[in-house]
Every structure is written in C-alpha cells, then in structure tokens.
C-alpha cells in the first residue's frame, strides 16, 4: 500500500474540505417546497433533502444521506465532496444537475464500494486503483445473485457511477479516483450486451382480467357501501353528550331500545372481529365476541354505561337470544349481481378501514392503467383535476385530467392534461368523495392522513389482489408458474401499451375496449403532453409487427402460399440464411434479418399492408408535401392496392363484412346506383376471399 502525505495528515488533523465550506448550503439554487425547512449544510452529518424533491410518490428516506454510516473519516469526506459536487455542478457528460434522489442512490453505491475495499483490500485507497482488476471484482460482486437478464443493466449502472467518480475528482480533497475506469470504454463493452426490449414485465392477460374486473367492481359497486359506511362512522363517532343533549332516557333505556330495534330488524348483536380478542377483567371469556365499543356508539351511550354489570347482563341475554352479527354497522351491503349475494358482511371499524384502503387502490389501478400515466403523474392528481370538453367535431364529450409531468421536465414538474375514458372519471369522482386533503391518493387511516401513498403503493397493489380472492372467489386471479403475480406500478403503463399494440380489438373488462382507450389516450398525448406514451406504444407495435412477420415467415416455410411481395421477401431471406429442412439456423440472425422489412409491415383485420409509398393507394388523397412514412389506414383499399396482403387468417373477417353488406340490400330501400355500388363492393370482397383460398393452397 502507498501512504500519501495528505492521507497521513488527514488521519491526525481535523478533515477540512479544500472545495466546500462547512456552512455551504447543499441545495443552493434548487427550487424548494413551500413547507421546506432550512437547507442542509456541507458540514452536517445528515443531509435531509426532501425539500428539493417534488415528485408526489417520493418517500423522505429516499432523499436522506447519513454520512456517519461511512466509518472511515477520509472516505466520509470524499462522499460528502462527491455529493456536494453532483448537487451543485453539472458533471461532465451530463446535461443537467441530478435529482437529490439520484445523488442519494449514488451515495449508497459509494458505501458498497467502500465496504468492498475495506473487506477485500484493506488499506487500499481510490487513488491506488491503477488498473481495472479491483473494479472488475467489484462489478462481479455487485451483480452476484441478480437475475442473469438484469446483470448487464446493473453492471452498466455501476460503471457509470465509477465514471462520475473519476469526473468529479477535482472536487475531492484527499482521495480521488485518478484513473478513468476501463479507459473510457463504452458501457455496453464493460457491462455486456443489454436486451433491446423493455425489461418491465407485462401483466399476463389471464391475471389482468380478473384484477381489473375487481377494481371496477370496487369503484362501481363497493364504493357506494364504503362511502355510506364512512358517513355512518362519522355520525356515530360524534360525542355522546352532544348527540343526546336534552334526552331524558337513561343509558339502560337506550340500550334496551337498541336491542329492541335489532330484534325488530331480525339482526344479531354486533360481533367483534374474529381476529381481535381484547379481554376485559370484568367480562367472562364467553362474552368477549360482543363488540361493546360499537354497541355503545350505535346506541349513543358511553363506554362506562355498557360496562356496567347490569347492562353487561342485558347484552349477554340479547346475544344469547338474537345471536351475533358479523360487522354490526347499519350500512346495508349491495348485492353482487354475479353471485346474487351481498359482496361482504356488514362493516365494523377495522373492516371499513381495510376496504377503504382497497377502494383507494382500486381507483389507483383504474386511473394508472386506463390512462397510461406514470406513477408520479397519477399521484400528482388533486381534487378537481377532472373536467370535460367537447371533441373537435363537438359530438363526443371528452373526459380530461389535469396533473403534472415530471420526466424530462423541471424538478417541480409541468402542468399537463390527459384525455381519459369514463371509468377513469368514475374512479376520480370516488376518490374526490373519499379524500379530505389536497391530493387524491393518500395514506388513508394512518397517523398523517395527508401523506401520499408514496412507496407503499406497490404493497397495496398486492394486498388488493389478496383481498379480491376473499371478496370475489368466483373470479380468481390465477397463479403464474405456480406463484402469485407480483404487481408493480410500472407494469400498468407497459401492459396497456402492449395490449393496444398487440390486441387492438381486445377487451379490457366488461365493455371497455382497448380501441376506445387508444383513441382517448392519443387525443391527449398527441398534443402538448411530454409523457411519452405514444412512443411506448410505437415500440410495442414494432415488436408486434416483428412477431407477426416471423409467424408469416414460418407459414411460408411450411408451404402456405403468400402474396407475391411477401413470397419474394421471404424467399430471399430463406436463401441467404440457408434456412432449409435439416439445417439449424441461428434464431437471433433470423430475427435480425426479419426485423428491418417488418418495420413497414402493418397487420390488419381485413388485410395486412406491406407498405411501399410509391404504390400505396391510401396516399393518393394526401398532399405531396406531407411525409409518407406510414399507411393511412382509414383510406385503405384492400381489394385494389398492390401493398395489400390478404392471408387465410383474414377470411373470417371478410366473410363477416360480406354478410353485413348483403343485409344492407334487405333492410333499406336503395336506388339502382346504390345497389350497383353495394354489389360491386361484395364482388371485391369475394375476390379478396378468393385470394385467401389461393394463399392457403
């Protein structure tokens, strides 16, 4: 080990940075929240920087650095100087200052590096790293235990952190990383080839369908009962003295009236939740299932009145006569039309709190999934965010939400608007009835109710799945590979983009069609919104076109006749690869060769389009000055256009259109010209159907 004079001095004298004063503000120049306290100073051992982070799904722990967790004083100062430099200066290779959460994440990487050096190479400093041997070992340890498909991404992230550590060396006083790691080689060469596809998992359709149906059930049916029960709870929680002012009846008389009312209604006495057993020194174990607290509230008497020995005997006799009723609150429970029974027993305070949180989660699921919002965007919504406007033609009423976009924007976010469909508007309306603070999605029932769901939302998504198994056992969520599906907020946006691209005519749940979602989303996102959802759908559509093209190629090899252009393209690829029976072809190379031609291949319902602008009839109505990068599907002429590819899988749809067209001749009177046009249309469709028979042979 090499001992440096500056290091030796630092071990005996107080460590003072040569680049930052102890009282320097670390958040200088950053916009802070209105309720922010004083900014941390460089000399502090704890930097609480939540005031400079404006995303609503943020947890304060994500923006806090505790430097005392680094034991070595030199490395502690090094970490401070690195963090201060990143917070106050734009580092080489970066376009802007990083967020405070990013710097906190880099500090955690710092700690892992320091622990690795201390345990594996005691006495070694950053300035002693003269080659990549130690850093290679650090990379290997960092990805140990991570799934193989995620390792390149993690290695690349760590490699970038080490590059930043080198680029901030001039802001470090004692222990700089003086050598550029891996001599500046690109991350892909150090980390390995990264998978091109988005790594966020898509929710399988068989999992999503019952999950979304359950969310819609909570919003449309269960919400009425939950909101009514919350109103009842607010009434019965009023102080008894105020409610009974001027009432001449005794506590026992009120209890007797309550019992008689239950008797007349054919209901039992309220029961304590089965999973709560609160023994009372005056009450025998046999009476502990009677929910005396709720009885006191419903009867409008004090707790002491209920606990009087004479009244305990009165309740004991009533429970023996009437039995016990699970829950016990008065709010009636709606009937689930799918089962013909109430969807749950009556509420008590604990079950009401649980289902209130589940209702919040259901509203989040519908809002995030059916709008394509990111988690931060959904959590930015506030009461009053929903409004309606007429479409450009004045016929359709569009539902819209006001919120904030954060990705790629200023740190405080920018106001923006989303066009959504009716179920999202319904979910927002429910949340506006549920909330009593300045945000829609908040931690209901916790000590600080106005806190956002933040990092707890992923937990709630999975608790909601478990709750649906109890409330809706007739519509179960299946296991995937023998395990429960693990829901995360990122999956919703990826999944709806995939469904729009791969299944444009599928059904979300009930009568909600993805096509309607797509139209609504794109009307909003195609405008000023920078949320980037269209690009995600376009990425999924490119994948869909490639998969469809691969399927057609396999059919071609199996002997299915293809339209001339497709046959020519597939024959060229087959000959170039030597993809003949008995020979194994590299799947990656085959996919690479098919990806490029698939970019201009557009699957459709009545036909596919192998787009060539020079021969596309759909472009004949467009001004020549406009770009010709994609077909205009609304102007497609599948029976005439040379780009049209009619395949066997299109025949059912063509037959359906022929039948519908023939019905026009019988359900309304037509002129001779109209009849001629309809007959001509039928003949063109029959010609297309004949093409499917030819390609199938």
Buried (B, 14 or more C-beta within 10 A) or exposed (E): EEEBEBBEEBEEEEBEBEBBEEEBBBBEEBEBEEEBEEBBBBBBEEBBBBBBBBBBBBBEEBBBBEBEEBEBEBBBBBBBBBBBBBBBEEBEEEEEBBBBBBBBBBBEBBBBBBEBBBEEBEEBBBBBBEEBEBBEEBBEBBBEEEEEEEBBBBBBBBBBBBBBBBBBBEBBBBBBBEBEBBEEEEBEEBBBEBEEEBEBBBBEEEBBBBBBBBBBBBBBBBBBBBBBBBEBBEEBEEEBEEEBEEEEEEBBEBBBEBBEEBEEEEBBBBBBBEEEEEEEEEBEEEBBBBBBBBBBBBBBBBEEBBBBEEBBEBBBEBBEEBEBBBBBBBBEBBEBEEEEEEBBBBBBBBBBBBBBBBBBBBBBBBBBBBBBBBBBBBBBBBBEBBEEEEEEEEEEEBBBBBBBBBEEBEBBBBEBBBBBBEBBBBBBBBBBBBBEBEBBBBBBBEEEEEBBBBEBBBEBBBBBBEBBBEBBEEBEBEEBEEEBBEBBBBBBBBBBBBBBBBBBEEEBBEEBBBBBBBBBBBBBBEEEBEBBBBEBBEBBBBBBBBBBBBEBBEBBEEEBBBBEBBBEBBEEBBEEBEBEEEEEEEEEEBBEBBBEBBEBBBBBBBBBBBBBBEEBBBBEEEEEEEEBEBBBEEBBBBBEBBBBBBBBBBBEBBBEBBEEBEEBBEEEEEEEEEEEEBEEBBEBBBEBBEBBEEBEE
